[in-house]
Amino acid sequence: MAPKLAISVAFLISVSLAVQFGADAAGIAIYWGQNGNEGTLEETCATGNYEFVNLAFLPTFGNGQTPMINLAGHCDPYTNGCTGLSSDIKSCQAKGVKVILSIGGGAGSYYLTSKEDARQVATYLWNNFLGGSSSSRPLGDAVLDGIDFDIEGGTNLHWDDLARYLSAYSKQGKRVYLTAAPQCPFPDAWVGGALKTGLFDNVWVQFYNNPPCQYSSGDLSNLENAWKQWISDIPATKIFLGLPAAPAAAGSGFIPVADLTSKVLPAIKGSPKYGGVMLWSKYYDDQTNYSSSIKSSV
């Protein structure tokens, strides 16, 4: 009897470990929201290809401005027309997909003028998109999983304060995930300081539009050197390889599927901090089926 018992205990331990590590398995993150022809949010999550969906973007906030979401052709926030996304968000979350609001973006009007400004923005995000309450929630009553910092302009001040204020809300029930999308030149010019707080769960580094640190037709050295610096110098839970999902999605940095799966991923997957691949964006992924092609290799 004793050996059988030992085997069953060992089996239970192995199963529980598999469950633990399975929850942390590498995956794909996608940006959705900047093209009305990329399908609905619900359809995006129903593909089964993505573990994280970043809603792009909240491009107007800070400095006393009235925050305003912009989801391109998907809905009109000025007529309260985006509240219908609430059911889509809940559908995604029911499938285990984390839905995150991306603030900033490549074109917007945003910057923080003070620590108090950061606190006010955090309060707004909590009450209007996260676990707080407000009569004017742009996406309805669904509670998003976190906030993504895609800061590509303005100033580099007080993003660390915003991260601290948002993180503090995790104590009020539902965890607030913090993610960021810095450029691959290290340290990032905008959120480099904020990332040093150690409060970020996932950092999807943009390895595109930056030739000095991206993959180029067979040459892995620039990307690999930058990757090593990110995983060693940024105290985040997971680092993701951010890529364009199609050649047209960025000025440079697209990696053909064969190169990604045979050369790039094998070179970086060994890192304990490797979290997966981030793609810009759902619209371009629809054109190339990039996520479907790489999913089994991520």
N, C-alpha and C positions, 0 to 999 in steps of 0.2 A: 504493500500500500504506500509506503513512504516515497518510493521513487515516483509513483504516479502523481502524488501530491506536489512533489517538487517540480515536476514538469508543468502541472497546471498553474502553479504560482508563477513560474518563469514565463509561461505563455501569457498570463494576465499582465505581467509587467511589460512584456514586449508589445502587447496590444495597446496598453496605456501610453507607452512611449511613442508608438506609431501615431496614436491620436494626437498627442502633444505636438509632435514634430510635423504632422500633417497639417495642423492648423497654421503652422509657420512656413509651409512649403512656398517655394518661389512662385510668382505669378506675374500677370500682366496688368499694368495700369493704363487707362486710356483717358484722353481728354475729350469731352463731349460738350456741345453747346454753341459752337461757333459757325455752324453751317446747317441751315434748315433742311438740307437734303441728305442728312446722315441717319435718318430713321429716328424713332422715338427713344427716349431714355429706357423705357420698358423693353423695347426690342433689343437695345444695346446689351442690357443685362441678360436677356434671354438667350443670347448667343452662347453663353457659358465660357466665353473666352477671357473674361476680365474679372480680376479680384477687386479692383478699385476703379471707380469712375469719378473723374474730377469734372465738376460742372464749371464750365468756362464762360464768362467770368463775372466777378463783381469788380468792375474796373474804375468805379467812382466811389471814393470814400476818403475820410481824413480831412484835416484842416477845416472842420466845420461844414463840409459839404454834405448834402443829403445823399446817403449811399444809394446807388442804383445798380441793379443787376442787368446784364446784357447777355441774352441767350440767342442772339441773332434772329434767324427766321423761325425759331421754335415757339416763341410766345412774346406778348407785348406787356412788359412790366408796368408801363405807364397807364394801362387800363386794368391793372390787377389780373392780367391774363395768364400769369405763370403759376397760379395757385393749383391749377389742374395737374401739375407735375407731382403733387403730393402722392397720388396713388402709384405713379411710376416709381417714385423713390422707395415707397414701402414694398413694392413688388421686387425691386432690386435687393433690398435688405433681406427680404424673406428668402432670397436665393443665396444669401451669404456674401453679397457684394457690398463693399463699403462705398458709400456715396459721400463725396467731399466737395465742399465749395471752394473753388479756386479764386483767390483775390489777387488783383493786379492785372497781369497780362502785358502783351507787347505794346498795346495802345490804350492808354487810359489816363485818368486824372486822379492820381492818388499819391499821398505822402503824409507822414505823421510829423506834426510840428512839436510835440512834447510827450512826456510820459503820460500826462493827463489825456491828451488826444488819443494815445494808444489805449488807455483804459476805456475811454468812451467808445472807441471802435470795437473793442472786445465785448463790451456790454451790448452794443447793437447786434453784433454777430450772434452772441449767446441768445438774446431775446427773439431774434428774427429768423434764425436758421438752426440753432442748436437746441439745447434743452430748456431754454427760458420760455417766456410767453410774451406775446405782443398782439395787438389787434391788427397789425399790418404785416403779417408774415408773407413775404413775396412768393414763397413756394408752398404756402399752405401749412397744415399742421404737422407734416412729416418732420422728424428730427434727424438732421444730417449727422454723419459720423465724425466730421471734423472739418478743419480749414487747411487749405493748401496755399502756401506763400509762393506765388509766381511773380516775384517782384523784379521788374526789368526796367525801372525808371524811377523818377522822383528823387529821393535821397536814400542814404543807407542808415538813417537814424531811426531809433525807437522800434525797430522790428523785433529786437530782443524783448523789449517791454511788452509788445503785443503778444508774443509767444508766452511770456510768463503769465499774463492776465488770462489768456485763453486756457492755458494748462491748469490754472487754479480752479477753473470751472469743473474740471474732472472730478473734483471732490464732491460735487453736488449731484451725484448719481451717475448718469451715463458718461463714459469716458469720452473725452474730446481728443481725437487723433490730430496730430499736427504733422503736416508734410510740407515739402518745399521742392521747387524746381530750379535750382541754381544752374548757371552756365558752367561748363567744365573747366575753364581757366580757374586755378585755385590761388587764393580764396575768392569766392564770389564777391563781386563788387557791391552787391546790394544787400544780400542776407548773410554774408560771411560771418558777421558778428553774432547774428541771431542763432545761427547753427551751432555756435560754440556753447550755447546754453545747455545742450544735451537734452532738450525737451522734444526733439523731433523724432517721430516714429520712422517715417520713410522719407528718404531724400532721393528724388528722381533727377539725377544730374543730366543736363542737356548736353549730350555728346554730339552736337550738330551745330552748324553755323559758327564753328570755332575750329578752324583747321589745325591750330597748334596742338589740340588735344583730342582729335577725333581720328577714327579709322579712315585710311585712305588706300584704296585699291591694293590690298594685300599687305600693307604696312600696319602692323599692330602696335608698334612701339609707343607712338604718341598717346593712343587711347589707354594702353596698359599702364604707362607711367602715371597718367592722370588718375586712373582708377585706383592705383595703389596709394596715391596721396589722399584721395577722398576717403578710402576705407580706414586709413591709419590716423588721419587728423580730424575727422568729424565724428563726434560722439552721438551717432544716430543708431537706431535699432537696425535698420536695413538701408542699404544703398542700392538704387536701381539704375540700370543702363537706359538713359533716355534717348530715343531715336525717332526720326521721322518715319511714318508708316508707308511713305511713297517718296520717290525722288522729288515730286512737285511740292511736298509738304515743307521743305526747307531749302535754303540756299545751297547747303552742302551737308554731308554727313550721312546720307542714306547708305545703308549696308545691305547688299543683296542677301536674300535668305540663306543661300548656300555658304556664303562667307561668315554670316552670323553664327550659323549652327556648327560649322566645321572648324572655324578659327577663333572667333571672338568669344563666344560663350565658354568654350572649354578653357580659355585663358583666365576667365574671371570667376567662374562658378565655384571654385574651391574656397573662396573667401567666406568666412562665417557670416559676414555682413551682407553677402549677396542676397538681394531680395527679389530680383527678376528684371523685367523690362518695362519701361514706360514708353507709350507711343503717342505721338501727335500726328493725327487725331482720328476720331472715329470716322469722319468723312473720308479721309485718305485711306484708312484701313479698309473701308468698304471697296475702294477702287482696286486694291492689291491683294486682299485677303491675307495680309501680312501676319496678323495675329494667329489666324488658323494655321498658317504654314510653320510658325515657330513654336506654337504652344507646347508641343511634346518635348521640345528641346530646352525650354526655359527652366 
